């Protein structure tokens, strides 16, 4: 796989026009963009595998072999494109420090079990389908309230927000049910427009009785 990335930053506080700004100690703007690949892929996912078991034939237990999974020789890397932009700001002789970041991440060629007609003898095949986006911000504010020889008091506040959304799921954007079945069919679902692994199931209205 080929996964390039790069980043730039501008130390604004070192510029000549900032020399007379006494309140700002440090100001940096930065941005980066890169592509990464997901190595967390199970073994032999692109290959057909054979399982073994026993069965009864004519009252005798005999060994048997069977196809466990359909092959997919076109299986590729799951890839993520990510853009980041941020700012670092220190003011008032390092009494206030602010870090703010925005990120926009798109994961595509997702490795999922794509549903196929059961007439094939299988329920799904491992394939590259769909994409998922993650967008959000990270904020960190630190204040040094008291800083003496014998006593130091600082405060740090963190704020994070992330929006997760499934953007596509193959040609027909069919729902995929990756989670285990629970009582009355409740499970998780992959559906375009929803967050990953949203809970999906029946709404309970209560218990019906003759009275």
PyMOL CGO cylinders between C-alpha atoms (Angstrom):
from pymol import cmd
from pymol.cgo import CYLINDER

trace = [
    CYLINDER, 0.00, 0.00, 0.00, 1.00, 3.61, -0.63, 0.3, 1, 1, 1, 1, 1, 1,
    CYLINDER, 1.00, 3.61, -0.63, -0.08, 6.00, 2.13, 0.3, 1, 1, 1, 1, 1, 1,
    CYLINDER, -0.08, 6.00, 2.13, 1.30, 9.54, 1.75, 0.3, 1, 1, 1, 1, 1, 1,
    CYLINDER, 1.30, 9.54, 1.75, 0.91, 12.31, 4.29, 0.3, 1, 1, 1, 1, 1, 1,
    CYLINDER, 0.91, 12.31, 4.29, 2.19, 15.81, 4.90, 0.3, 1, 1, 1, 1, 1, 1,
    CYLINDER, 2.19, 15.81, 4.90, 1.83, 18.78, 7.18, 0.3, 1, 1, 1, 1, 1, 1,
    CYLINDER, 1.83, 18.78, 7.18, 2.66, 22.48, 7.38, 0.3, 1, 1, 1, 1, 1, 1,
    CYLINDER, 2.66, 22.48, 7.38, 2.80, 24.98, 10.21, 0.3, 1, 1, 1, 1, 1, 1,
    CYLINDER, 2.80, 24.98, 10.21, 3.28, 28.74, 10.50, 0.3, 1, 1, 1, 1, 1, 1,
    CYLINDER, 3.28, 28.74, 10.50, 4.81, 30.21, 13.66, 0.3, 1, 1, 1, 1, 1, 1,
    CYLINDER, 4.81, 30.21, 13.66, 3.01, 33.53, 13.46, 0.3, 1, 1, 1, 1, 1, 1,
    CYLINDER, 3.01, 33.53, 13.46, 4.49, 34.87, 16.71, 0.3, 1, 1, 1, 1, 1, 1,
    CYLINDER, 4.49, 34.87, 16.71, 7.95, 34.91, 15.07, 0.3, 1, 1, 1, 1, 1, 1,
    CYLINDER, 7.95, 34.91, 15.07, 6.87, 37.34, 12.34, 0.3, 1, 1, 1, 1, 1, 1,
    CYLINDER, 6.87, 37.34, 12.34, 7.99, 40.98, 12.41, 0.3, 1, 1, 1, 1, 1, 1,
    CYLINDER, 7.99, 40.98, 12.41, 4.44, 42.32, 12.58, 0.3, 1, 1, 1, 1, 1, 1,
    CYLINDER, 4.44, 42.32, 12.58, 3.95, 40.48, 15.91, 0.3, 1, 1, 1, 1, 1, 1,
    CYLINDER, 3.95, 40.48, 15.91, 6.90, 42.05, 17.72, 0.3, 1, 1, 1, 1, 1, 1,
    CYLINDER, 6.90, 42.05, 17.72, 4.83, 44.81, 19.31, 0.3, 1, 1, 1, 1, 1, 1,
    CYLINDER, 4.83, 44.81, 19.31, 2.03, 42.49, 20.45, 0.3, 1, 1, 1, 1, 1, 1,
    CYLINDER, 2.03, 42.49, 20.45, 2.92, 42.00, 24.10, 0.3, 1, 1, 1, 1, 1, 1,
    CYLINDER, 2.92, 42.00, 24.10, -0.06, 39.88, 25.13, 0.3, 1, 1, 1, 1, 1, 1,
    CYLINDER, -0.06, 39.88, 25.13, 0.72, 36.95, 22.79, 0.3, 1, 1, 1, 1, 1, 1,
    CYLINDER, 0.72, 36.95, 22.79, 3.70, 34.74, 23.70, 0.3, 1, 1, 1, 1, 1, 1,
    CYLINDER, 3.70, 34.74, 23.70, 3.21, 32.02, 21.12, 0.3, 1, 1, 1, 1, 1, 1,
    CYLINDER, 3.21, 32.02, 21.12, 0.92, 31.61, 18.10, 0.3, 1, 1, 1, 1, 1, 1,
    CYLINDER, 0.92, 31.61, 18.10, 1.13, 28.76, 15.64, 0.3, 1, 1, 1, 1, 1, 1,
    CYLINDER, 1.13, 28.76, 15.64, -1.22, 27.70, 12.83, 0.3, 1, 1, 1, 1, 1, 1,
    CYLINDER, -1.22, 27.70, 12.83, -0.92, 24.17, 11.47, 0.3, 1, 1, 1, 1, 1, 1,
    CYLINDER, -0.92, 24.17, 11.47, -2.58, 21.83, 9.01, 0.3, 1, 1, 1, 1, 1, 1,
    CYLINDER, -2.58, 21.83, 9.01, -2.00, 18.30, 7.76, 0.3, 1, 1, 1, 1, 1, 1,
    CYLINDER, -2.00, 18.30, 7.76, -3.44, 15.77, 5.32, 0.3, 1, 1, 1, 1, 1, 1,
    CYLINDER, -3.44, 15.77, 5.32, -2.72, 12.08, 4.99, 0.3, 1, 1, 1, 1, 1, 1,
    CYLINDER, -2.72, 12.08, 4.99, -3.92, 8.66, 3.95, 0.3, 1, 1, 1, 1, 1, 1,
    CYLINDER, -3.92, 8.66, 3.95, -3.54, 5.58, 6.16, 0.3, 1, 1, 1, 1, 1, 1,
    CYLINDER, -3.54, 5.58, 6.16, -4.42, 1.92, 5.72, 0.3, 1, 1, 1, 1, 1, 1,
    CYLINDER, -4.42, 1.92, 5.72, -6.14, -0.40, 8.16, 0.3, 1, 1, 1, 1, 1, 1,
    CYLINDER, -6.14, -0.40, 8.16, -3.94, -3.38, 9.05, 0.3, 1, 1, 1, 1, 1, 1,
    CYLINDER, -3.94, -3.38, 9.05, -6.51, -4.85, 11.46, 0.3, 1, 1, 1, 1, 1, 1,
    CYLINDER, -6.51, -4.85, 11.46, -7.73, -7.39, 8.92, 0.3, 1, 1, 1, 1, 1, 1,
    CYLINDER, -7.73, -7.39, 8.92, -8.40, -11.00, 9.83, 0.3, 1, 1, 1, 1, 1, 1,
    CYLINDER, -8.40, -11.00, 9.83, -6.32, -13.77, 8.31, 0.3, 1, 1, 1, 1, 1, 1,
    CYLINDER, -6.32, -13.77, 8.31, -7.27, -15.26, 4.92, 0.3, 1, 1, 1, 1, 1, 1,
    CYLINDER, -7.27, -15.26, 4.92, -10.25, -12.90, 4.46, 0.3, 1, 1, 1, 1, 1, 1,
    CYLINDER, -10.25, -12.90, 4.46, -9.73, -12.87, 0.67, 0.3, 1, 1, 1, 1, 1, 1,
    CYLINDER, -9.73, -12.87, 0.67, -9.51, -16.67, 0.37, 0.3, 1, 1, 1, 1, 1, 1,
    CYLINDER, -9.51, -16.67, 0.37, -11.99, -19.51, 0.33, 0.3, 1, 1, 1, 1, 1, 1,
    CYLINDER, -11.99, -19.51, 0.33, -11.54, -21.65, 3.42, 0.3, 1, 1, 1, 1, 1, 1,
    CYLINDER, -11.54, -21.65, 3.42, -12.54, -25.24, 4.06, 0.3, 1, 1, 1, 1, 1, 1,
    CYLINDER, -12.54, -25.24, 4.06, -14.02, -26.48, 7.30, 0.3, 1, 1, 1, 1, 1, 1,
    CYLINDER, -14.02, -26.48, 7.30, -14.26, -30.02, 8.63, 0.3, 1, 1, 1, 1, 1, 1,
    CYLINDER, -14.26, -30.02, 8.63, -16.77, -31.83, 10.80, 0.3, 1, 1, 1, 1, 1, 1,
    CYLINDER, -16.77, -31.83, 10.80, -18.44, -35.22, 11.13, 0.3, 1, 1, 1, 1, 1, 1,
    CYLINDER, -18.44, -35.22, 11.13, -21.87, -36.46, 10.08, 0.3, 1, 1, 1, 1, 1, 1,
    CYLINDER, -21.87, -36.46, 10.08, -23.92, -39.65, 10.26, 0.3, 1, 1, 1, 1, 1, 1,
    CYLINDER, -23.92, -39.65, 10.26, -24.24, -41.75, 7.08, 0.3, 1, 1, 1, 1, 1, 1,
    CYLINDER, -24.24, -41.75, 7.08, -25.82, -45.21, 7.33, 0.3, 1, 1, 1, 1, 1, 1,
    CYLINDER, -25.82, -45.21, 7.33, -25.55, -45.13, 11.11, 0.3, 1, 1, 1, 1, 1, 1,
    CYLINDER, -25.55, -45.13, 11.11, -21.80, -44.48, 10.92, 0.3, 1, 1, 1, 1, 1, 1,
    CYLINDER, -21.80, -44.48, 10.92, -20.03, -41.25, 11.90, 0.3, 1, 1, 1, 1, 1, 1,
    CYLINDER, -20.03, -41.25, 11.90, -17.82, -40.13, 9.00, 0.3, 1, 1, 1, 1, 1, 1,
    CYLINDER, -17.82, -40.13, 9.00, -15.67, -37.09, 8.35, 0.3, 1, 1, 1, 1, 1, 1,
    CYLINDER, -15.67, -37.09, 8.35, -16.81, -34.39, 5.96, 0.3, 1, 1, 1, 1, 1, 1,
    CYLINDER, -16.81, -34.39, 5.96, -15.42, -31.15, 4.52, 0.3, 1, 1, 1, 1, 1, 1,
    CYLINDER, -15.42, -31.15, 4.52, -17.29, -28.06, 3.39, 0.3, 1, 1, 1, 1, 1, 1,
    CYLINDER, -17.29, -28.06, 3.39, -16.67, -24.56, 2.06, 0.3, 1, 1, 1, 1, 1, 1,
    CYLINDER, -16.67, -24.56, 2.06, -16.78, -22.03, 4.89, 0.3, 1, 1, 1, 1, 1, 1,
    CYLINDER, -16.78, -22.03, 4.89, -16.32, -18.79, 2.99, 0.3, 1, 1, 1, 1, 1, 1,
    CYLINDER, -16.32, -18.79, 2.99, -16.48, -17.45, -0.55, 0.3, 1, 1, 1, 1, 1, 1,
    CYLINDER, -16.48, -17.45, -0.55, -13.20, -16.06, -1.95, 0.3, 1, 1, 1, 1, 1, 1,
    CYLINDER, -13.20, -16.06, -1.95, -12.68, -12.46, -3.05, 0.3, 1, 1, 1, 1, 1, 1,
    CYLINDER, -12.68, -12.46, -3.05, -9.41, -11.95, -4.89, 0.3, 1, 1, 1, 1, 1, 1,
    CYLINDER, -9.41, -11.95, -4.89, -10.23, -8.23, -5.38, 0.3, 1, 1, 1, 1, 1, 1,
    CYLINDER, -10.23, -8.23, -5.38, -10.18, -7.44, -1.65, 0.3, 1, 1, 1, 1, 1, 1,
    CYLINDER, -10.18, -7.44, -1.65, -8.16, -4.25, -1.03, 0.3, 1, 1, 1, 1, 1, 1,
    CYLINDER, -8.16, -4.25, -1.03, -6.87, -2.10, 1.82, 0.3, 1, 1, 1, 1, 1, 1,
    CYLINDER, -6.87, -2.10, 1.82, -9.37, -0.22, 3.91, 0.3, 1, 1, 1, 1, 1, 1,
    CYLINDER, -9.37, -0.22, 3.91, -8.19, 3.40, 3.65, 0.3, 1, 1, 1, 1, 1, 1,
    CYLINDER, -8.19, 3.40, 3.65, -8.70, 6.61, 5.62, 0.3, 1, 1, 1, 1, 1, 1,
    CYLINDER, -8.70, 6.61, 5.62, -8.23, 10.15, 4.34, 0.3, 1, 1, 1, 1, 1, 1,
    CYLINDER, -8.23, 10.15, 4.34, -7.89, 12.75, 7.09, 0.3, 1, 1, 1, 1, 1, 1,
    CYLINDER, -7.89, 12.75, 7.09, -7.50, 16.52, 7.13, 0.3, 1, 1, 1, 1, 1, 1,
    CYLINDER, -7.50, 16.52, 7.13, -6.54, 18.37, 10.32, 0.3, 1, 1, 1, 1, 1, 1,
    CYLINDER, -6.54, 18.37, 10.32, -6.25, 22.08, 11.06, 0.3, 1, 1, 1, 1, 1, 1,
    CYLINDER, -6.25, 22.08, 11.06, -5.32, 23.61, 14.38, 0.3, 1, 1, 1, 1, 1, 1,
    CYLINDER, -5.32, 23.61, 14.38, -4.08, 26.56, 16.37, 0.3, 1, 1, 1, 1, 1, 1,
    CYLINDER, -4.08, 26.56, 16.37, -1.77, 26.87, 19.38, 0.3, 1, 1, 1, 1, 1, 1,
    CYLINDER, -1.77, 26.87, 19.38, -2.01, 30.09, 21.39, 0.3, 1, 1, 1, 1, 1, 1,
    CYLINDER, -2.01, 30.09, 21.39, -0.18, 31.16, 24.56, 0.3, 1, 1, 1, 1, 1, 1,
    CYLINDER, -0.18, 31.16, 24.56, -0.91, 34.54, 26.15, 0.3, 1, 1, 1, 1, 1, 1,
    CYLINDER, -0.91, 34.54, 26.15, -0.12, 36.74, 29.15, 0.3, 1, 1, 1, 1, 1, 1,
    CYLINDER, -0.12, 36.74, 29.15, 3.33, 35.32, 29.93, 0.3, 1, 1, 1, 1, 1, 1,
    CYLINDER, 3.33, 35.32, 29.93, 2.06, 31.72, 29.59, 0.3, 1, 1, 1, 1, 1, 1,
    CYLINDER, 2.06, 31.72, 29.59, -0.87, 32.29, 31.92, 0.3, 1, 1, 1, 1, 1, 1,
    CYLINDER, -0.87, 32.29, 31.92, -3.35, 31.13, 29.28, 0.3, 1, 1, 1, 1, 1, 1,
    CYLINDER, -3.35, 31.13, 29.28, -2.80, 28.28, 26.81, 0.3, 1, 1, 1, 1, 1, 1,
    CYLINDER, -2.80, 28.28, 26.81, -5.29, 27.33, 24.11, 0.3, 1, 1, 1, 1, 1, 1,
    CYLINDER, -5.29, 27.33, 24.11, -5.17, 24.43, 21.64, 0.3, 1, 1, 1, 1, 1, 1,
    CYLINDER, -5.17, 24.43, 21.64, -7.95, 24.01, 19.08, 0.3, 1, 1, 1, 1, 1, 1,
    CYLINDER, -7.95, 24.01, 19.08, -8.19, 21.38, 16.35, 0.3, 1, 1, 1, 1, 1, 1,
    CYLINDER, -8.19, 21.38, 16.35, -10.67, 20.53, 13.59, 0.3, 1, 1, 1, 1, 1, 1,
    CYLINDER, -10.67, 20.53, 13.59, -10.57, 17.18, 11.81, 0.3, 1, 1, 1, 1, 1, 1,
    CYLINDER, -10.57, 17.18, 11.81, -12.40, 15.68, 8.86, 0.3, 1, 1, 1, 1, 1, 1,
    CYLINDER, -12.40, 15.68, 8.86, -11.85, 11.97, 8.34, 0.3, 1, 1, 1, 1, 1, 1,
    CYLINDER, -11.85, 11.97, 8.34, -13.30, 9.71, 5.64, 0.3, 1, 1, 1, 1, 1, 1,
    CYLINDER, -13.30, 9.71, 5.64, -12.77, 5.95, 5.78, 0.3, 1, 1, 1, 1, 1, 1,
    CYLINDER, -12.77, 5.95, 5.78, -13.57, 4.20, 2.50, 0.3, 1, 1, 1, 1, 1, 1,
    CYLINDER, -13.57, 4.20, 2.50, -13.23, 0.74, 0.96, 0.3, 1, 1, 1, 1, 1, 1,
    CYLINDER, -13.23, 0.74, 0.96, -14.65, -0.54, 4.25, 0.3, 1, 1, 1, 1, 1, 1,
    CYLINDER, -14.65, -0.54, 4.25, -14.09, -4.26, 4.78, 0.3, 1, 1, 1, 1, 1, 1,
    CYLINDER, -14.09, -4.26, 4.78, -17.54, -5.61, 5.60, 0.3, 1, 1, 1, 1, 1, 1,
    CYLINDER, -17.54, -5.61, 5.60, -19.60, -8.74, 5.07, 0.3, 1, 1, 1, 1, 1, 1,
    CYLINDER, -19.60, -8.74, 5.07, -21.70, -7.81, 2.03, 0.3, 1, 1, 1, 1, 1, 1,
    CYLINDER, -21.70, -7.81, 2.03, -25.07, -9.60, 1.90, 0.3, 1, 1, 1, 1, 1, 1,
    CYLINDER, -25.07, -9.60, 1.90, -25.54, -11.93, -1.09, 0.3, 1, 1, 1, 1, 1, 1,
    CYLINDER, -25.54, -11.93, -1.09, -28.46, -14.12, -2.23, 0.3, 1, 1, 1, 1, 1, 1,
    CYLINDER, -28.46, -14.12, -2.23, -28.84, -17.18, -0.03, 0.3, 1, 1, 1, 1, 1, 1,
    CYLINDER, -28.84, -17.18, -0.03, -29.24, -19.26, -3.19, 0.3, 1, 1, 1, 1, 1, 1,
    CYLINDER, -29.24, -19.26, -3.19, -25.42, -19.21, -3.34, 0.3, 1, 1, 1, 1, 1, 1,
    CYLINDER, -25.42, -19.21, -3.34, -25.33, -21.29, -0.19, 0.3, 1, 1, 1, 1, 1, 1,
    CYLINDER, -25.33, -21.29, -0.19, -23.80, -18.37, 1.77, 0.3, 1, 1, 1, 1, 1, 1,
    CYLINDER, -23.80, -18.37, 1.77, -25.23, -15.33, 3.47, 0.3, 1, 1, 1, 1, 1, 1,
    CYLINDER, -25.23, -15.33, 3.47, -22.41, -12.86, 2.77, 0.3, 1, 1, 1, 1, 1, 1,
    CYLINDER, -22.41, -12.86, 2.77, -18.98, -12.29, 1.25, 0.3, 1, 1, 1, 1, 1, 1,
    CYLINDER, -18.98, -12.29, 1.25, -16.10, -10.18, 2.59, 0.3, 1, 1, 1, 1, 1, 1,
    CYLINDER, -16.10, -10.18, 2.59, -15.84, -7.13, 0.34, 0.3, 1, 1, 1, 1, 1, 1,
    CYLINDER, -15.84, -7.13, 0.34, -14.79, -3.47, 0.12, 0.3, 1, 1, 1, 1, 1, 1,
    CYLINDER, -14.79, -3.47, 0.12, -18.04, -1.56, 0.36, 0.3, 1, 1, 1, 1, 1, 1,
    CYLINDER, -18.04, -1.56, 0.36, -19.09, 1.74, 1.78, 0.3, 1, 1, 1, 1, 1, 1,
    CYLINDER, -19.09, 1.74, 1.78, -17.56, 4.71, 3.54, 0.3, 1, 1, 1, 1, 1, 1,
    CYLINDER, -17.56, 4.71, 3.54, -17.82, 6.34, 6.96, 0.3, 1, 1, 1, 1, 1, 1,
    CYLINDER, -17.82, 6.34, 6.96, -17.09, 9.96, 7.90, 0.3, 1, 1, 1, 1, 1, 1,
    CYLINDER, -17.09, 9.96, 7.90, -15.95, 11.42, 11.23, 0.3, 1, 1, 1, 1, 1, 1,
    CYLINDER, -15.95, 11.42, 11.23, -15.90, 15.17, 11.72, 0.3, 1, 1, 1, 1, 1, 1,
    CYLINDER, -15.90, 15.17, 11.72, -15.21, 17.00, 14.93, 0.3, 1, 1, 1, 1, 1, 1,
    CYLINDER, -15.21, 17.00, 14.93, -13.31, 19.48, 17.06, 0.3, 1, 1, 1, 1, 1, 1,
    CYLINDER, -13.31, 19.48, 17.06, -10.97, 19.18, 20.05, 0.3, 1, 1, 1, 1, 1, 1,
    CYLINDER, -10.97, 19.18, 20.05, -10.46, 22.09, 22.42, 0.3, 1, 1, 1, 1, 1, 1,
    CYLINDER, -10.46, 22.09, 22.42, -8.07, 22.36, 25.35, 0.3, 1, 1, 1, 1, 1, 1,
    CYLINDER, -8.07, 22.36, 25.35, -7.83, 25.46, 27.56, 0.3, 1, 1, 1, 1, 1, 1,
    CYLINDER, -7.83, 25.46, 27.56, -5.27, 25.73, 30.37, 0.3, 1, 1, 1, 1, 1, 1,
    CYLINDER, -5.27, 25.73, 30.37, -5.03, 28.65, 32.77, 0.3, 1, 1, 1, 1, 1, 1,
    CYLINDER, -5.03, 28.65, 32.77, -2.24, 29.16, 35.30, 0.3, 1, 1, 1, 1, 1, 1,
    CYLINDER, -2.24, 29.16, 35.30, -4.15, 30.91, 38.05, 0.3, 1, 1, 1, 1, 1, 1,
    CYLINDER, -4.15, 30.91, 38.05, -1.40, 31.08, 40.70, 0.3, 1, 1, 1, 1, 1, 1,
    CYLINDER, -1.40, 31.08, 40.70, 2.28, 30.40, 40.13, 0.3, 1, 1, 1, 1, 1, 1,
    CYLINDER, 2.28, 30.40, 40.13, 4.52, 31.21, 43.11, 0.3, 1, 1, 1, 1, 1, 1,
    CYLINDER, 4.52, 31.21, 43.11, 7.58, 29.59, 44.63, 0.3, 1, 1, 1, 1, 1, 1,
    CYLINDER, 7.58, 29.59, 44.63, 5.52, 27.64, 47.16, 0.3, 1, 1, 1, 1, 1, 1,
    CYLINDER, 5.52, 27.64, 47.16, 2.16, 27.22, 45.47, 0.3, 1, 1, 1, 1, 1, 1,
    CYLINDER, 2.16, 27.22, 45.47, 0.95, 26.51, 41.94, 0.3, 1, 1, 1, 1, 1, 1,
    CYLINDER, 0.95, 26.51, 41.94, -2.65, 26.29, 40.78, 0.3, 1, 1, 1, 1, 1, 1,
    CYLINDER, -2.65, 26.29, 40.78, -3.64, 25.59, 37.18, 0.3, 1, 1, 1, 1, 1, 1,
    CYLINDER, -3.64, 25.59, 37.18, -6.91, 24.60, 35.53, 0.3, 1, 1, 1, 1, 1, 1,
    CYLINDER, -6.91, 24.60, 35.53, -7.42, 22.57, 32.35, 0.3, 1, 1, 1, 1, 1, 1,
    CYLINDER, -7.42, 22.57, 32.35, -10.68, 22.24, 30.46, 0.3, 1, 1, 1, 1, 1, 1,
    CYLINDER, -10.68, 22.24, 30.46, -11.19, 19.79, 27.58, 0.3, 1, 1, 1, 1, 1, 1,
    CYLINDER, -11.19, 19.79, 27.58, -14.02, 19.76, 25.06, 0.3, 1, 1, 1, 1, 1, 1,
    CYLINDER, -14.02, 19.76, 25.06, -14.50, 17.21, 22.28, 0.3, 1, 1, 1, 1, 1, 1,
    CYLINDER, -14.50, 17.21, 22.28, -17.23, 16.78, 19.69, 0.3, 1, 1, 1, 1, 1, 1,
    CYLINDER, -17.23, 16.78, 19.69, -17.46, 14.10, 17.00, 0.3, 1, 1, 1, 1, 1, 1,
    CYLINDER, -17.46, 14.10, 17.00, -20.08, 13.46, 14.32, 0.3, 1, 1, 1, 1, 1, 1,
    CYLINDER, -20.08, 13.46, 14.32, -20.03, 9.93, 12.93, 0.3, 1, 1, 1, 1, 1, 1,
    CYLINDER, -20.03, 9.93, 12.93, -22.04, 9.04, 9.81, 0.3, 1, 1, 1, 1, 1, 1,
    CYLINDER, -22.04, 9.04, 9.81, -22.21, 6.16, 7.32, 0.3, 1, 1, 1, 1, 1, 1,
    CYLINDER, -22.21, 6.16, 7.32, -21.96, 7.73, 3.86, 0.3, 1, 1, 1, 1, 1, 1,
    CYLINDER, -21.96, 7.73, 3.86, -22.43, 4.70, 1.62, 0.3, 1, 1, 1, 1, 1, 1,
    CYLINDER, -22.43, 4.70, 1.62, -22.81, 0.91, 1.70, 0.3, 1, 1, 1, 1, 1, 1,
    CYLINDER, -22.81, 0.91, 1.70, -22.18, -0.47, -1.76, 0.3, 1, 1, 1, 1, 1, 1,
    CYLINDER, -22.18, -0.47, -1.76, -24.19, -0.01, -4.94, 0.3, 1, 1, 1, 1, 1, 1,
    CYLINDER, -24.19, -0.01, -4.94, -27.65, -0.30, -3.40, 0.3, 1, 1, 1, 1, 1, 1,
    CYLINDER, -27.65, -0.30, -3.40, -26.84, 1.01, 0.10, 0.3, 1, 1, 1, 1, 1, 1,
    CYLINDER, -26.84, 1.01, 0.10, -28.44, -2.06, 1.66, 0.3, 1, 1, 1, 1, 1, 1,
    CYLINDER, -28.44, -2.06, 1.66, -28.64, -2.33, 5.45, 0.3, 1, 1, 1, 1, 1, 1,
    CYLINDER, -28.64, -2.33, 5.45, -26.09, -4.61, 7.11, 0.3, 1, 1, 1, 1, 1, 1,
    CYLINDER, -26.09, -4.61, 7.11, -26.67, -6.29, 10.47, 0.3, 1, 1, 1, 1, 1, 1,
    CYLINDER, -26.67, -6.29, 10.47, -23.25, -6.97, 12.05, 0.3, 1, 1, 1, 1, 1, 1,
    CYLINDER, -23.25, -6.97, 12.05, -24.38, -7.45, 15.65, 0.3, 1, 1, 1, 1, 1, 1,
    CYLINDER, -24.38, -7.45, 15.65, -25.74, -10.60, 17.34, 0.3, 1, 1, 1, 1, 1, 1,
    CYLINDER, -25.74, -10.60, 17.34, -29.47, -11.24, 17.51, 0.3, 1, 1, 1, 1, 1, 1,
    CYLINDER, -29.47, -11.24, 17.51, -30.97, -10.46, 20.89, 0.3, 1, 1, 1, 1, 1, 1,
    CYLINDER, -30.97, -10.46, 20.89, -34.42, -11.02, 22.30, 0.3, 1, 1, 1, 1, 1, 1,
    CYLINDER, -34.42, -11.02, 22.30, -37.12, -10.56, 19.63, 0.3, 1, 1, 1, 1, 1, 1,
    CYLINDER, -37.12, -10.56, 19.63, -34.57, -9.73, 16.93, 0.3, 1, 1, 1, 1, 1, 1,
    CYLINDER, -34.57, -9.73, 16.93, -33.03, -6.60, 18.51, 0.3, 1, 1, 1, 1, 1, 1,
    CYLINDER, -33.03, -6.60, 18.51, -29.48, -5.95, 17.29, 0.3, 1, 1, 1, 1, 1, 1,
    CYLINDER, -29.48, -5.95, 17.29, -27.18, -3.33, 15.75, 0.3, 1, 1, 1, 1, 1, 1,
    CYLINDER, -27.18, -3.33, 15.75, -27.43, -1.99, 12.22, 0.3, 1, 1, 1, 1, 1, 1,
    CYLINDER, -27.43, -1.99, 12.22, -25.26, -0.33, 9.57, 0.3, 1, 1, 1, 1, 1, 1,
    CYLINDER, -25.26, -0.33, 9.57, -27.50, 2.08, 7.65, 0.3, 1, 1, 1, 1, 1, 1,
    CYLINDER, -27.50, 2.08, 7.65, -26.62, 5.02, 5.39, 0.3, 1, 1, 1, 1, 1, 1,
    CYLINDER, -26.62, 5.02, 5.39, -27.14, 8.31, 7.21, 0.3, 1, 1, 1, 1, 1, 1,
    CYLINDER, -27.14, 8.31, 7.21, -26.85, 6.76, 10.68, 0.3, 1, 1, 1, 1, 1, 1,
    CYLINDER, -26.85, 6.76, 10.68, -23.87, 6.41, 13.05, 0.3, 1, 1, 1, 1, 1, 1,
    CYLINDER, -23.87, 6.41, 13.05, -21.89, 3.16, 12.95, 0.3, 1, 1, 1, 1, 1, 1,
    CYLINDER, -21.89, 3.16, 12.95, -23.49, 0.25, 14.87, 0.3, 1, 1, 1, 1, 1, 1,
    CYLINDER, -23.49, 0.25, 14.87, -26.67, 2.06, 15.86, 0.3, 1, 1, 1, 1, 1, 1,
    CYLINDER, -26.67, 2.06, 15.86, -29.06, 0.03, 17.98, 0.3, 1, 1, 1, 1, 1, 1,
    CYLINDER, -29.06, 0.03, 17.98, -31.94, -1.36, 15.95, 0.3, 1, 1, 1, 1, 1, 1,
    CYLINDER, -31.94, -1.36, 15.95, -34.96, -3.28, 17.12, 0.3, 1, 1, 1, 1, 1, 1,
    CYLINDER, -34.96, -3.28, 17.12, -38.61, -3.26, 18.10, 0.3, 1, 1, 1, 1, 1, 1,
    CYLINDER, -38.61, -3.26, 18.10, -40.25, -0.66, 20.29, 0.3, 1, 1, 1, 1, 1, 1,
    CYLINDER, -40.25, -0.66, 20.29, -41.82, -2.26, 23.34, 0.3, 1, 1, 1, 1, 1, 1,
    CYLINDER, -41.82, -2.26, 23.34, -45.39, -1.12, 24.00, 0.3, 1, 1, 1, 1, 1, 1,
    CYLINDER, -45.39, -1.12, 24.00, -45.84, -3.17, 27.17, 0.3, 1, 1, 1, 1, 1, 1,
    CYLINDER, -45.84, -3.17, 27.17, -47.53, -6.42, 28.19, 0.3, 1, 1, 1, 1, 1, 1,
    CYLINDER, -47.53, -6.42, 28.19, -51.01, -7.30, 26.90, 0.3, 1, 1, 1, 1, 1, 1,
    CYLINDER, -51.01, -7.30, 26.90, -53.50, -8.95, 29.25, 0.3, 1, 1, 1, 1, 1, 1,
    CYLINDER, -53.50, -8.95, 29.25, -57.14, -10.02, 29.00, 0.3, 1, 1, 1, 1, 1, 1,
    CYLINDER, -57.14, -10.02, 29.00, -58.20, -7.48, 31.63, 0.3, 1, 1, 1, 1, 1, 1,
]
cmd.load_cgo(trace, "trace")
